Amino acid sequence: MGGAVPFQSAYVLHDAAETEDGEDHQGSGAEIGLHAKIYVYQIGNRTHIALGSANATSAALIAEKNIEILAELAGPASRVGSVSRLFNVDADDGLGQYLVRWNQDDIHEIDTAKQAMQRLLEDARTAILAAGLVLTCRKDGEGWVLDLAGVENVALGETATAEAWPVTVGSERAVDLLPLASGQSVMLPVQALSSLTSLVAFRVKIGSESISFTLNLPVSGMPEERERAILRSVVNNREGFLRYLLLLLAGLGDGADVGTVARAFNSSSSNQLASTFDDMPLLEELVRAFSREPKRLRKVQRLIDDITKDCEADKILPAGFLSLWQVFNEAMKHHDH
């Protein structure tokens, strides 16, 4: 490994650990073999585990010439495990049982035929990227379809086959991309309004090798009601509503100035309303948002307005929530003035 950073030991994932027991490897193509690098080291009584894209080279780790992504986890060795413990092959709670030592002398002979197929696959992917693919959305009976077309013909080569599908419908509904080679469009599978997306997955195959990738394509004709349909697919019951609401309010930190809202609650005799949400941090998050970032509550108001347009709002909004929300709504009016 030219320019490699010296480490005490180097390991690779055992072949048997790449898939579940009994799992069929066929059809997985280039997804098998994708990998990240893990660096495990110990400083004093703390164990550090760094996971990411950086190779063990000077350019990646020392000279900082590359653009890499690494995430680090660290904790007391007594709880996380020491380096020697983590790499102990006899330990049930470590990494050792999934690894084998890497030895430069054990490098296998390069499969030139496989390399040739991989180059052809990359050529096919390049042809797809260079075709200037665009999507056009249109109504089709009870559903919607996306027509995929290219500014240029897609020259995949004689040995390659390609298929595509919207990421929201699954690969089992993939369609053949052969018409793109002659300048024709391809109709992607019919789907629900809430499933419409500009993200399209592609799979190119040559022999036993394949590659998969996803593109975010330009799209025209998306219906205006799509966003509302997506929201309703997420917020389709009370649990979904509370989860989405908490996501809207998340990330404001700890603590809040509760004075204004607390006075509003007292004047509204709303103890019973507050107790409705004892099992969730909803009330706390609403108060925090009001005191720190009131504009977030405007997003909540838009969500509630959208839900209350439907006659089934009582199946989505928790009992007593509208009365609870009215307290915040009144408080916001005073805050704005």
N, C-alpha and C positions, 0 to 999 in steps of 0.2 A: 504494500500500500504506500505508493510514493507520497511523501509529504505528510504521512500519517502522524497523528499525535500518539505518543507511546502510552499504553495502558498495561496494567498488570495482567489482565486477561481479556480475551475477546470471545464472544459466543454468538451463535446463530440459532434461530428457532428450529427445533427438531421438526423434520418433515411430517411426522405423525401428529404434530400439534397444530398444523395449519387448518385442519377441518375437524368437525365433530366425528366421533366414532360412527362408522357406517355411512357417512355422508358421501354422496356421489360427486366425484370431482369433474365429471364430464360436463361440458357446456359452460364451465365457469371462466374459461379463457384466461385473459391476461389479468383478471382480478386475483388469481392465485399468484403469489409472489410479490404483490404490492407490499411495501414495508416502510416502517419508520425505524429510527434508531433510538435505543435506550441507553443512557449513561447512568451508572449507579456508582456513587462515591460517598465517602463518609468523612465528615469534618468534626472532630471531637466526638461528642455523643449524639450527633444528629446525622441521619441518613438522608441523602438527597437522590432523587430519581428524576432525571430530565428526559423528556420524550419529545421527539420532533424530527425534522427533516435533515438536520445537519449531519454530514458524514464526519468521520473521525479524521479530519485533515486539518492542516494548519490554516488553509484558506477559509474553512468554515468556522473553526473554533478559536483560532488565535489571531490571525491577520484581519478577520472580519471583512473579507472581500466578497463573501456571498450574502445573498438575502435568504435567511432561513427563519423557521418558526420552531421554537422550543417552549414546552411547558414544563415547569418544575414543581415537584411535590417534595416536601421535606417534613421530617418529624423526628421525635426522639427514637434513637435506635432501639430502646427498650420496648417501644410499642410498634414501630414500623418494621423492625428487624435490622440487624447489622448486615454489612455487605457479605460477610462470610456465611451468615444464616440464609440470606436471600438466595445465594448461589449454591447452597448445599443440596445435592441431588437427593438426599434422603429426607429432606424436610418437606412435609406436606403443605406448608403454608408459604413456600418460597417460589422462586422462578426456576430453580435448578432442574426440576423434573421435566421442564419443557424445553431445555436448552442442550446444545452440544458445543464443545469447544471448537472454535474456528482455527483451522491450521492452513496457512498459505500453501503448503505443499499438497494439500488435499483438493486443490481446485480442479474441477472436472474438465474434461475436454469440451471445447466449445462446439455446440450443435450448429453447424453452418446452415443447414436447411432451415432450422427454426429461426435463426437470425434473418435469413432471407425473407421468410414469411412475415416476420415482424417489421421489416423495412417496407414491404408491400402494404401492410396494414397502415403504417404511418403515412404512406403515399396516399392511400384511400382517404384517411382522415383529413389530410391536407386538402384533397380535392373537395371534400364536403365543406370545409371551412372557407375555401376560396370561391364557392359557388354563389355566395351572397343570398343565402336562404332567408325567406320571409314567410310569415303566416298570415292567412286571411280567415277571419272568423265569420261564420254564417249560420243561420237557423236551419235545422233539418228535422222536420216533423216535430216530435216532442223534445228533441235534444239539440245539441249544437255540435258543429264540426269545425275543425281547423284544416284549411288547405295549405299544404306545404309546397312551395315552389322556389326555384332558384333563378337568380339573374343570369347565371351561367349554367351550362349543362354540367352534371356531376359525372366526371370520368373516373369510375372506380377501378377500371382494369378488368381483364377477362376473368380473373380467378376470384375476385372479391364479390361478396354479397353484403348488402346493408339493409337494415331495417330501423324503424323509428317508432316512438310512441310518446305521447304526453306523459310526463312523470307522474301525473295524478291517476292514471288508469292502469299501470302495471305492464310489464314486458310481455305477458301472455297475449296482449292485444296489439302487438307490434305489426306494422305493415311494411311491405317490401318497398324499397326506394328505387327499384329499377327504372320506373318511368322518368325519374329525374335525369337519367343519362341522355334521354332524347328531348329534354326540354318540357316535358309534361309535368303537371302538378300531381301531388299525392294527397289523397284525403285521409287524414288521421281519424282514429276511431270516434264514433259518436259518443258524446259525453254530456253529463249534466252541466247546467249553468255554473254551479259552484266549483266544478272541476276544471274549468277553462284556465289555461296557463300558457305562458310564453316559453316555459321550460320544456324542452324536448330532449329525450334520451335517444342516443344512437348506439347501434351495435354493428360493427363491421367484422366479417368472418372470412378467413381464408384457411381452408383445410381444417385442422384441429385447433388453430389459433384464432383468437378474437380479441377485440378491444371494445370497450364501452366508454362513452363520454356524454356529457350533457351540454347543450347550448341554450342560452337565453336569446331567443330570436325576436326581431321586430315583428309586431303584430298589428293588424288593422281590423276594424270592425268589432272590437270587443263591446258587448252591450253595457249600457250604463248601469243596469241593475246587477252586474256581476259582483261588485264589491259587497253589496247587501246580501246576495245569495251566499257568498263565502262566509260572511259574518254569521248568517243564520245557520249555516252548517256547523259552525263551531259553537255558537250560543243557541243550542236547540233544547236545552233543559236548564233547570236551576243550578245544577252542578257546573255546567258549562258557563253559565252566566257569571257565577261567583268566581270561577277560575279566571275567566277573561277580565273581569273587573279588577281582580287583584293584580293581574299582569299590567293593566293600564296604570295602576297606582304604584307599582313596584319601583324600588331603587331610590327612595327619598331619604334613606338613612334613619338613624334612631332619634327619637324624641320629637316633640311637637309642642307648639303653643296652642293649648286646647281651650283657652279662655272664651273666645267668641262662640265657638260651637257648643261648649259646655253650658253657657248661659242660655243658648237657644234650646238646648235639650231640657233644661230645668223649666223654662217657661212653657214648654210644650208637653210637660208631664210624660216624657218619652222613655222612662225607665224600662217599660215593657218592650218597646221597640229595640232598645239597645240589647236587652237580654236575648233577643231572637238570634243574635249572631255571637253568642258566647263562645261557641266552638270554633269560630274562625276569627282571624285578625282583621276582618273587614272594617269594623267601626274605627279601629285604631288607624288603619291605612287611609280612610276617608278624612279623618281629623288631621293626620299628618299632611295629606295633600292640600287641604284647605289652608293650613298654616304656612306651608313651605312653597307650594307651587299650585296656586288655585286654578291655573289654566288647564291642569290635568282634569279637573272636575268638569270643564266644558266638554271634554271628550266623553266623559261619563254621561253627561246630559244628552249628547248626540246619540249615544248608544241606547239610552232609555227611551228617547223620542222615537228611535227606529223600532224598538221592540213594542212600544205601546201602540204603534200603528196597526199591529196585528190583533185579531180577536183572541188569540191564544196567549196573550201576554201573561195571564195569570198562571200559566203552566211553566213560565220561564222565570219570572220575577218571584223571589221568595216572599212569603206572606209578610206583610208589614213593611216591605222595602220601600214602596212608593211614599209611605208616610215618613219613613226615616229619611228618604232622599229630600223630601220637601223641606226639612229642617236645614239641610245644607244649601238647598236652592235659595231659601230666604236669606241665609247668612251670606251667600255670594252676592245677592242683590245689595245688601248693606255694605259689603266689602267694596263693590264696584263704585258706590257713591261716596 
